[in-house]
Amino acid sequence: ALPLWISAEQVRIMTVTDAAADYAHEMAKKMRSLGIRVSVDDRQEKIGYKIREARNERTPYMLVVGEKEAGENTFAVRKRGAGEIGSMNADEFMQLVIKEDKEKAIW
């Protein structure tokens, strides 16, 4: 389990439905432009399976996106070791990751 700033994949965005896929890819593109290493998991799998897989791969941040989150420009945020943090605005989350990356925090 590598710290955020060393991890090859810092954030994984996971979609609940196909309706949220465009939003997930749009946010991933925005994160990449800010230097955040992100991937999108929009496979046709159950969300529990996607979360378990990301947790087993020790992904630092897991973002769950459904229609509600896409409409509100938010993410349901899960952090490795802390579990579910709750809903967070997309811009706030990106600033949080950038800050943690610069501080080189170990958690």
C-alpha positions as CSV (number, residue, x, y, z in Angstrom):
1,A,0.0,0.0,0.0
2,L,1.9,3.0,-1.3
3,P,1.3,6.6,-0.2
4,L,-0.8,8.7,-2.5
5,W,2.2,10.6,-4.0
6,I,4.0,7.4,-5.0
7,S,1.1,5.4,-6.1
8,A,0.8,4.7,-9.9
9,E,-3.0,5.1,-9.7
10,Q,-4.1,7.8,-7.2
11,V,-7.8,7.8,-7.9
12,R,-10.2,5.4,-9.4
13,I,-13.6,6.6,-10.6
14,M,-16.3,3.8,-10.6
15,T,-19.6,4.2,-12.3
16,V,-22.9,2.8,-10.9
17,T,-24.8,3.1,-14.2
18,D,-24.0,3.9,-17.8
19,A,-25.7,7.3,-17.4
20,A,-22.7,8.4,-15.2
21,A,-20.0,7.3,-17.6
22,D,-19.7,10.6,-19.5
23,Y,-19.4,12.5,-16.3
24,A,-16.8,10.1,-15.0
25,H,-14.6,10.4,-18.1
26,E,-15.0,14.2,-18.2
27,M,-13.8,14.4,-14.5
28,A,-11.0,12.0,-15.2
29,K,-9.8,14.2,-18.1
30,K,-10.0,17.3,-15.8
31,M,-8.0,15.5,-13.1
32,R,-5.3,14.4,-15.6
33,S,-4.9,18.0,-16.7
34,L,-4.2,18.8,-13.0
35,G,-1.6,16.0,-12.8
36,I,-3.7,13.5,-10.9
37,R,-3.2,9.9,-11.9
38,V,-6.7,8.6,-12.4
39,S,-8.5,5.7,-14.1
40,V,-12.2,5.1,-14.8
41,D,-13.9,1.8,-14.2
42,D,-17.1,1.8,-16.2
43,R,-17.4,-1.9,-16.7
44,Q,-20.8,-3.7,-16.5
45,E,-20.1,-5.0,-13.0
46,K,-21.8,-4.5,-9.7
47,I,-20.5,-1.5,-7.7
48,G,-19.6,-3.7,-4.7
49,Y,-17.3,-5.8,-6.9
50,K,-15.6,-2.7,-8.3
51,I,-15.0,-1.3,-4.8
52,R,-13.7,-4.6,-3.5
53,E,-11.3,-4.9,-6.5
54,A,-10.0,-1.3,-6.0
55,R,-9.6,-1.9,-2.2
56,N,-7.6,-5.1,-2.9
57,E,-5.4,-3.2,-5.3
58,R,-4.8,-0.6,-2.6
59,T,-6.1,2.4,-4.6
60,P,-5.7,5.5,-2.4
61,Y,-9.0,7.1,-3.4
62,M,-12.1,5.5,-4.8
63,L,-14.9,7.6,-6.3
64,V,-18.3,6.2,-6.8
65,V,-20.4,8.1,-9.4
66,G,-24.1,7.6,-10.2
67,E,-26.8,9.7,-11.8
68,K,-27.2,11.8,-8.6
69,E,-23.5,12.6,-8.3
70,A,-23.3,13.4,-12.0
71,G,-26.2,15.9,-11.7
72,E,-24.8,17.5,-8.6
73,N,-21.1,17.6,-9.7
74,T,-20.0,15.5,-6.7
75,F,-18.4,12.2,-5.8
76,A,-19.1,9.6,-3.2
77,V,-15.5,9.4,-1.8
78,R,-13.9,6.4,-0.2
79,K,-10.3,6.6,1.1
80,R,-8.0,3.6,1.7
81,G,-7.8,2.8,5.4
82,A,-10.6,5.3,6.3
83,G,-13.5,3.8,4.3
84,E,-16.4,6.0,3.2
85,I,-15.8,9.7,3.7
86,G,-19.1,10.9,2.2
87,S,-20.1,13.1,-0.7
88,M,-17.7,15.8,-1.8
89,N,-17.8,18.5,-4.5
90,A,-15.6,17.5,-7.5
91,D,-13.4,20.7,-7.3
92,E,-12.9,20.3,-3.5
93,F,-11.8,16.7,-4.0
94,M,-9.3,17.6,-6.7
95,Q,-7.8,20.3,-4.5
96,L,-7.6,17.8,-1.6
97,V,-5.7,15.3,-3.7
98,I,-3.3,17.9,-5.1
99,K,-2.6,19.2,-1.6
100,E,-1.9,15.6,-0.3
101,D,0.3,15.0,-3.2
102,K,2.4,18.1,-2.6
103,E,2.7,17.5,1.1
104,K,3.9,13.9,0.4
105,A,1.8,12.7,3.4
106,I,2.1,9.1,4.6
107,W,-1.2,7.7,5.9
